[in-house]
Amino acid sequence: MGELDAVVRRRRMTRAFDARPVPADVLDRLVELASWAPSAGKSQGWHLVVLEGPETARFWDATLPAVRRDSFTWQRLLDAPVIALPFADPKAYVDRYAEPDKAATGLGAGAHAWPAPYWTIDASMAVMTLLLAAEDVGLGALFFGVFRGERSLRRELRVPPGLELLGAIALGYRADDTPARPGRSAGRPRRSPAEIVHRGGW
């Protein structure tokens, strides 16, 4: 196996960051690589709202009120210099598949016509590519859910209606002086190929 094998096995969700900024050209390179992820009909219906440095407070103010921060388990997560919010755009897919070369599929009729939400699938593959690209350049990253404050966050960031928020990505340099604290699921073994693959049928 080659370099990709090493990057995939090395990648972990980082929960402790130092505050050093991520250079703009590095961030742009990660996003450019993520844009190579598969995209149905090359619809490319995903977006990133990126908050850097002091702007990350806008995310935390909406999703983790100050009264809850002292008891927050991952204190050094709040030091991440970049918070990126990936959004999927269903309308981009419906519009793309209403174009002449795709119209025969019937998928241009609306989001309800799709057997699976390809906007979510494609945006998720782009996020995974970005996480791997971050590992490849020596950055830490964490993908996590936005379970509180999404409405106020959308309002604060002026996100257009109709876009689907997948979660949040914290990105930056790992905190070297913080002992690794695995997540609660870290002790669960990875399933083997024999447990995952159903050759010839279920």
C-alpha positions in Angstrom: 0.0 0.0 0.0 1.1 3.6 -0.6 0.8 7.0 0.9 -3.0 7.0 0.9 -3.0 3.9 3.1 -0.8 5.7 5.6 -2.9 8.9 5.6 -6.1 7.0 6.1 -4.8 4.9 9.0 -3.1 8.0 10.6 -6.2 10.2 10.5 -8.0 10.8 13.8 -10.5 13.2 15.1 -8.6 16.0 16.8 -10.2 17.6 19.9 -7.4 19.8 21.1 -5.9 22.6 19.0 -3.5 25.4 19.5 -4.5 28.9 18.2 -1.9 29.2 15.4 -3.7 30.4 12.3 -3.9 28.1 9.3 -2.3 29.9 6.3 -4.9 31.0 3.7 -3.1 29.1 0.9 -3.2 25.9 2.9 -6.9 26.1 3.5 -7.5 26.9 -0.1 -5.5 23.9 -1.1 -7.6 21.6 1.2 -10.8 22.9 -0.3 -9.5 22.6 -3.9 -8.7 18.9 -3.2 -12.1 18.4 -1.7 -13.6 19.8 -4.9 -12.3 16.6 -6.6 -14.7 14.4 -4.6 -17.4 12.6 -6.7 -20.3 14.8 -7.7 -23.5 13.5 -9.4 -23.8 15.2 -12.8 -20.9 17.4 -11.7 -23.6 19.4 -9.8 -21.0 20.4 -7.2 -23.8 21.6 -4.8 -21.8 22.1 -1.6 -20.5 25.1 0.1 -18.3 26.0 3.1 -18.8 28.9 5.4 -15.4 29.5 6.9 -14.8 31.3 10.2 -11.2 32.1 11.1 -9.5 33.4 14.2 -11.7 35.7 16.3 -14.7 35.0 13.9 -15.0 31.5 15.3 -16.6 33.1 18.4 -19.7 33.6 16.2 -20.0 29.8 15.9 -19.5 29.1 19.6 -21.7 31.9 20.7 -24.6 30.4 18.8 -24.0 26.7 19.6 -22.3 26.6 23.0 -23.6 29.4 25.3 -21.0 30.9 27.7 -22.8 29.5 30.7 -22.1 25.9 29.5 -18.5 26.4 28.4 -16.8 25.8 31.8 -18.2 22.2 31.9 -17.5 21.5 28.2 -15.4 18.3 27.9 -13.1 19.4 25.1 -11.8 22.8 26.2 -9.0 23.0 23.6 -11.5 22.4 20.8 -12.5 26.0 21.4 -9.0 27.0 20.4 -9.4 25.7 16.8 -8.4 28.6 14.5 -10.8 27.5 11.8 -14.5 26.4 12.0 -15.8 25.4 8.5 -19.5 24.7 8.0 -20.3 22.4 5.1 -23.7 22.9 3.4 -25.4 20.8 0.8 -27.6 22.4 -1.8 -30.5 20.2 -3.0 -31.6 22.8 -5.5 -28.3 22.7 -7.4 -29.0 19.0 -8.0 -32.6 19.4 -9.1 -31.6 22.3 -11.4 -28.7 20.3 -12.9 -30.9 17.3 -13.6 -33.5 19.6 -15.3 -30.9 20.5 -17.9 -31.3 18.9 -21.4 -28.6 16.3 -21.0 -30.1 15.0 -17.7 -33.8 15.7 -18.1 -34.7 12.1 -19.1 -33.8 11.0 -15.6 -36.8 12.7 -14.2 -34.7 13.9 -11.3 -35.3 17.6 -12.2 -38.8 17.3 -11.0 -37.7 18.1 -7.5 -35.8 16.7 -4.5 -38.7 14.2 -3.9 -37.8 12.5 -7.2 -34.4 11.4 -6.0 -34.1 7.9 -4.5 -31.3 9.1 -2.2 -30.1 12.6 -1.3 -27.1 12.9 -3.5 -26.4 16.4 -2.3 -25.8 15.0 1.1 -23.8 12.1 -0.2 -21.6 14.2 -2.4 -21.0 16.9 0.3 -20.1 14.1 2.7 -17.5 12.7 0.3 -16.1 16.2 -0.1 -15.9 16.6 3.7 -14.1 13.2 4.0 -11.6 14.3 1.3 -11.0 17.5 3.2 -10.3 15.6 6.4 -7.8 13.3 4.7 -6.2 16.3 3.0 -5.8 18.0 6.4 -4.1 14.9 7.8 -1.8 14.8 4.7 -0.5 18.3 5.4 -0.1 17.8 9.1 -3.2 19.5 10.4 -5.7 18.2 12.9 -9.4 18.2 12.1 -12.7 17.2 13.8 -16.1 16.7 12.1 -18.9 17.1 14.7 -22.6 17.7 14.7 -24.3 21.0 15.4 -27.0 19.9 17.9 -27.9 23.3 19.3 -28.3 26.8 18.0 -28.5 26.0 14.3 -31.3 28.5 13.7 -29.4 31.4 15.3 -26.2 30.3 13.6 -27.9 30.4 10.2 -29.3 33.9 11.0 -25.9 35.2 12.2 -24.1 33.9 9.1 -26.9 34.9 6.6 -27.1 31.3 5.2 -29.7 31.1 2.4 -32.7 29.0 3.1 -32.9 25.5 1.6 -29.3 24.6 2.3 -28.6 21.5 4.5 -26.0 21.9 7.2 -24.0 18.7 7.6 -22.2 19.6 10.8 -19.0 21.6 11.6 -15.3 21.0 10.9 -12.7 22.3 13.4 -9.4 22.7 11.7 -5.9 23.7 12.9 -2.6 22.5 14.4 -2.9 19.9 17.1 -2.1 21.0 20.6 1.2 19.3 21.3 1.1 19.8 25.0 -2.3 18.2 25.5 -2.4 14.4 26.2 -4.6 12.6 23.7 -8.1 12.0 25.0 -9.9 9.5 22.8 -13.6 9.9 22.2 -16.1 7.7 24.0 -16.2 5.2 21.1 -12.4 4.8 20.8 -12.4 1.4 22.5 -14.8 -0.1 20.0 -13.0 -2.4 17.6 -13.2 -1.8 13.9 -15.3 -4.3 12.0 -13.3 -6.6 9.8 -13.8 -6.9 6.0 -15.5 -10.3 6.7 -18.1 -8.6 8.9 -18.7 -5.9 6.3 -18.7 -7.6 2.9 -21.7 -9.8 1.7 -20.3 -11.4 -1.4 -22.9 -12.5 -4.0 -25.8 -11.2 -1.8 -26.8 -10.8 1.8 
